[in-house]
Amino acid sequence: MCKKIMTVVVSTLVCAELSSASPLYGISIESLGNMGYGETYRVYVHLDAGARLDAVYGNSISALSFGTADGMSFYQSGYGGPTSTSINSDFFIHAPSLEWDSYVTIGALYANGFPFDNNGLHDIGVDWSNFNAGGSIETDDGTWFVTPSDAQGEGLAGDVLIGQFTVIGGTGNGYHDIVMQFNLQGQDADGMTWHAYNVGQFIPGPGALSVLGLAGFVGRRRRR
């Protein structure tokens, strides 16, 4: 049976410390709605044309954290895992819950690499046990990454997926339900390495989403 999904995207400029000439100019959270397991969101990093993302990481100076608002938790399918390399899309017909699992990635949605030819994602130093139990991802010495030869780091038109998160008890507003901070590394269009530190978001008050959406749209129009 085909499913009809309505998506809502609200973009905002990031709060971050950027290296010089960084191609990073925004993040967005796409809402896929509630498919029976919680509110599902996809988090994207937005880069200038020709740039790519190679790593999402935390270190002793700036830790990485993906969590939920108070009283909420991440949905975890028993058929999946913490990264996109554990998401076998051929199995969705047998285990529908797997499609709405919570996991991290760079570019690729599933183990087969879709919408790219393959999935070269790796991770080092991240303890996934709390995340696998529905809690947050926390690390000050871990990363998930791809190599500079992996096409998925380029994303689609500079929009690079870094995670899908289904929030049990979510409100439908990803900017409220997901609380995150992380660091990024990649290459710009000239092949020079760039970094962004303390990339994150604030939780907007009532009525603020329309302002955030306008800011993100203006930012993207200016850069493209």
C-alpha positions in Angstrom: 0.0 0.0 0.0 1.3 3.4 -0.9 1.7 6.0 1.8 1.1 9.7 1.3 3.6 11.8 3.3 3.2 15.5 3.8 6.5 17.2 4.5 7.1 20.5 6.2 10.5 22.2 6.1 11.5 25.1 8.2 15.0 26.5 7.6 17.1 28.7 9.9 20.6 30.1 9.8 22.9 28.2 12.1 24.4 29.4 15.3 28.0 28.3 14.9 31.7 29.2 15.0 32.9 29.0 11.4 36.3 28.6 9.9 37.2 31.3 7.3 35.3 31.0 4.0 33.1 28.2 5.4 30.5 27.1 2.9 28.0 26.2 5.7 25.0 28.6 5.8 22.1 26.8 7.4 20.4 23.8 8.9 16.8 22.6 8.5 14.5 20.1 10.0 12.1 18.4 7.7 8.9 17.0 9.3 7.5 13.8 7.7 4.6 13.5 10.1 3.6 10.7 12.5 3.5 7.3 10.9 2.4 5.6 14.1 5.8 5.5 15.9 6.2 9.2 16.8 6.9 12.4 14.9 9.6 11.7 12.3 12.1 14.5 11.3 15.1 14.7 9.0 18.0 17.1 9.8 19.9 18.6 6.9 23.0 20.7 6.6 23.0 23.3 3.8 26.2 24.0 1.9 27.3 26.3 -0.9 27.6 24.8 -4.4 30.6 22.5 -4.8 31.1 22.0 -1.1 30.8 18.7 0.8 30.5 17.3 4.3 32.8 14.6 5.5 32.3 14.3 9.3 29.9 15.1 12.1 31.8 15.0 15.4 32.3 16.0 19.0 35.6 16.7 20.9 36.8 17.8 24.3 36.3 21.5 23.4 32.9 21.1 21.8 30.9 18.0 22.5 28.3 16.5 20.2 24.7 16.0 21.5 21.4 15.0 19.8 18.6 14.6 22.3 14.9 15.4 22.7 12.9 17.9 24.7 11.9 16.9 28.2 9.4 14.0 28.4 10.2 12.7 24.9 12.4 10.0 23.6 13.7 8.6 20.3 11.8 5.7 18.7 14.1 2.8 17.9 12.9 -0.1 15.8 14.2 -3.5 16.9 15.1 -4.2 13.2 17.4 -1.2 12.8 20.6 0.3 14.3 22.1 3.7 15.1 23.4 4.5 11.6 22.0 4.4 8.1 24.2 1.4 7.3 21.8 -0.7 9.5 18.7 0.4 7.6 17.8 -2.2 5.0 15.1 -0.7 2.8 14.3 -4.1 1.2 13.0 -5.1 4.6 10.5 -2.3 5.0 7.7 -4.5 3.5 8.3 -7.1 6.3 9.0 -4.6 9.1 7.3 -1.3 8.5 8.7 0.1 11.7 12.2 0.0 10.3 11.5 2.9 7.9 10.8 5.2 10.8 13.8 4.2 12.9 16.0 6.9 14.4 19.5 6.9 13.0 22.4 9.2 11.9 24.0 9.4 8.5 25.8 11.6 6.0 23.8 11.9 2.8 22.6 8.4 2.4 19.2 7.3 3.7 19.7 3.6 3.8 22.3 0.8 3.7 22.2 0.6 -0.1 23.2 4.3 -0.2 20.0 5.7 -1.7 19.8 8.2 -3.3 23.5 7.5 -4.0 25.1 4.3 -5.3 26.4 3.1 -2.0 26.8 4.0 1.6 30.4 4.5 2.9 29.5 5.8 6.3 31.7 4.9 9.3 31.8 5.8 12.9 34.4 5.8 15.6 34.3 6.5 19.3 30.5 6.9 19.7 28.8 4.9 22.4 25.4 4.2 20.9 23.9 2.3 23.9 21.9 5.2 25.2 20.6 6.2 21.8 19.7 2.6 21.0 17.5 2.7 24.2 15.7 5.8 23.1 18.0 8.4 24.8 20.4 10.9 23.5 23.6 10.7 21.5 26.5 12.2 23.6 30.2 12.2 22.7 33.2 14.4 23.3 35.5 12.0 21.4 33.5 10.4 18.6 32.4 10.9 15.0 30.4 9.5 12.0 32.1 10.2 8.7 32.6 9.4 5.0 35.8 9.7 3.0 36.3 12.6 0.5 35.7 10.1 -2.4 32.2 9.2 -1.2 29.6 11.0 -3.3 27.1 11.1 -0.4 29.1 13.8 1.3 28.0 16.2 -1.5 24.4 15.7 -0.7 21.7 16.7 -3.2 22.2 20.2 -4.5 24.3 21.0 -1.3 21.6 19.7 1.1 23.2 16.9 3.2 21.1 14.7 5.4 22.8 14.0 8.8 20.1 12.1 10.6 16.5 10.9 10.8 14.9 11.1 14.2 11.5 9.8 15.3 10.4 11.4 18.5 7.9 9.6 20.8 5.7 12.2 22.3 6.8 14.8 19.7 4.7 17.9 18.9 5.2 18.0 15.2 7.7 20.9 15.6 11.2 19.5 15.2 12.7 22.8 16.4 11.1 22.1 19.7 11.4 18.4 19.9 15.1 17.9 18.9 17.9 19.6 20.9 21.3 19.3 19.2 24.8 20.6 19.1 27.6 19.3 16.9 30.7 20.1 14.9 31.3 19.6 11.2 34.2 19.1 8.8 34.2 19.0 5.0 35.8 20.5 1.9 34.7 23.6 0.0 34.4 23.9 -3.8 38.2 24.5 -4.0 39.1 21.4 -2.1 40.1 23.3 1.1 39.1 21.8 4.5 36.5 23.7 6.5 35.2 23.3 10.0 32.1 24.5 11.9 32.0 24.3 15.7 29.1 24.4 18.1 26.5 24.1 15.3 23.2 24.0 17.0 19.8 25.5 17.4 17.7 27.2 20.0 14.1 26.3 20.9 11.9 29.1 19.4 9.0 30.5 21.3 5.5 30.7 20.0 5.2 32.4 16.7 8.9 32.3 16.0 8.8 29.6 13.3 7.5 32.0 10.7 10.5 34.3 11.3 13.0 31.3 11.2 11.5 30.1 7.9 11.9 33.5 6.3 15.5 33.8 7.5 16.4 30.4 6.1 14.7 31.1 2.8 16.5 34.5 2.4 19.8 32.8 3.3 19.4 30.2 0.6 18.3 32.6 -2.1 21.4 34.7 -1.4 23.8 31.8 -1.7 22.3 29.9 -4.7 
